[in-house]
Amino acid sequence: MSDYRWAVVGAGPAGIAAVGRLLDHGVAASTIAWIDPEFVVGDFGGKWRAVPSNTTVAHFLDYLTASPAFGFSAAAGFPLSSLDPHQTCPLGLVADPLQAITERLGARVCALRTVVTHLALRERRWVLDLDLDHKAGAAAGAGSITADNVILAIGSVPTRLPGVAAPEIPLDTVLDPQKLAAEPLDGATVAVFGSSHSAMIALPNLLDTAAATVINVYRSPLRYAVALQDWTVYDDTGLKGHAAHWARENIDGTPPPRLRRYHVDDPALPAALRRCDRVVHTVGFVARSIASTPPVPAYDPATGILAPGLFGVGIAYPEYWVDPLGSGQYRVGLRKFMQRLDTVMPLWLRYGP
């Protein structure tokens, strides 16, 4: 089969939620194509399993139980279900039930283990070209498919600052102590750019190595998320959980002896950076790109619409939300992706080409 009603590109948490919600809305499973090169819960399952979450167990369970199509049961024996719902946890404990849900949904819809190389709107239908040379691409069985509607849940990649000469330690390495232990850092000076959740995990991980000095380059004071009755201040930009606790004690408290911090405008920073052997970028993420004709336009952050019949969800296309105090932020997180789909899916079902 090469003609579908819906195609979902990406099998991370946002793509899983999109497939689940399409099924929940009565879209026939046989009319849904789900495309991903690995089906291992995206970067969430493939790169970030060792990362301490900034989301509570309760919110993860809200996501897992939101879609009837998921068929998730707390009694299924996953360790996540037995944790304190008010605490955070390693992301690997969430990736395991997500993998089970992926396999359940993949057995219902048409799961194509390949990559999309190009997207085009032709005669009011979207044509998705597939890479048959991908290591598992032959499972697709065709060079292209067509779909009335396409949901892009393609994820994002870490941003890298330009003009930094020292060799980089990849973000997925520095956030995983086991991977980081394999890096030759004895006596090294390592700079970490940023003051995000990722930075506050990278810094203690590096301080647990044999690096001689760890430098943190920052632009703004730290922000901490504060839960109120109905909403959370700095919910998407503030520190939470393990990262927040470490930052309070070691950044806003007493810095460890091997840690140096420099504001971006500090005149001593250039000399400090020249002494660096390695660098880490924790300065945000940028959406993955996908070739298309015409080029994929900027999405509408209010609706997730890119074009008629073309929609975006997840970290690549997050919802923009203004909190009760007037501060705007992009909403990123599993439960937030599901809430986003609850809001926009009825519109998407009617907004075809």
Stockholm file with secondary structure:
# STOCKHOLM 1.0

chainA/1-353         MSDYRWAVVGAGPAGIAAVGRLLDHGVAASTIAWIDPEFVVGDFGGKWRAVPSNTTVAHFLDYLTASPAFGFSAAAGFPLSSLDPHQTCPLGLVADPLQAITERLGARVCALRTVVTHLALRERRWVLDLDLDHKAGAAAGAGSITADNVILAIGSVPTRLPGVAAPEIPLDTVLDPQKLAAEPLDGATVAVFGSSHSAMIALPNLLDTAAATVINVYRSPLRYAVALQDWTVYDDTGLKGHAAHWARENIDGTPPPRLRRYHVDDPALPAALRRCDRVVHTVGFVARSIASTPPVPAYDPATGILAPGLFGVGIAYPEYWVDPLGSGQYRVGLRKFMQRLDTVMPLWLRYGP
#=GR chainA/1-353 SS CCEEEEEEECCSHHHHHHHHHHHHTTCCGGGEEEEESSCSCHHHHHTCTTSBCSSCHHHHHHHHHHCGGGCCCGGGCCGGGGSCTTSCCBTHHHHHHHHHHHHHHHTTTEEEESCEEEEEEETTEEEEEECTTSTTGGGGCSSEEEEEEEEECCCEEECCCTTCCSCBCCHHHHTCHHHHTTSCCTTCEEEEECCSHHHHHHHHHHHTTTCSEEEEEESSCCCBCEECSSCEETTTTSBCHHHHHHHHHHTTTCCCTTEEEEETTCTTHHHHHHTCSEEEECSCEEECCCCEESCCCCCCTTTCEEETTEEECSTTSCEEEECTTSCEEEECSHHHHHHHHHHHHHHHTTCCC
#=GC SS_cons         CCEEEEEEECCSHHHHHHHHHHHHTTCCGGGEEEEESSCSCHHHHHTCTTSBCSSCHHHHHHHHHHCGGGCCCGGGCCGGGGSCTTSCCBTHHHHHHHHHHHHHHHTTTEEEESCEEEEEEETTEEEEEECTTSTTGGGGCSSEEEEEEEEECCCEEECCCTTCCSCBCCHHHHTCHHHHTTSCCTTCEEEEECCSHHHHHHHHHHHTTTCSEEEEEESSCCCBCEECSSCEETTTTSBCHHHHHHHHHHTTTCCCTTEEEEETTCTTHHHHHHTCSEEEECSCEEECCCCEESCCCCCCTTTCEEETTEEECSTTSCEEEECTTSCEEEECSHHHHHHHHHHHHHHHTTCCC
//
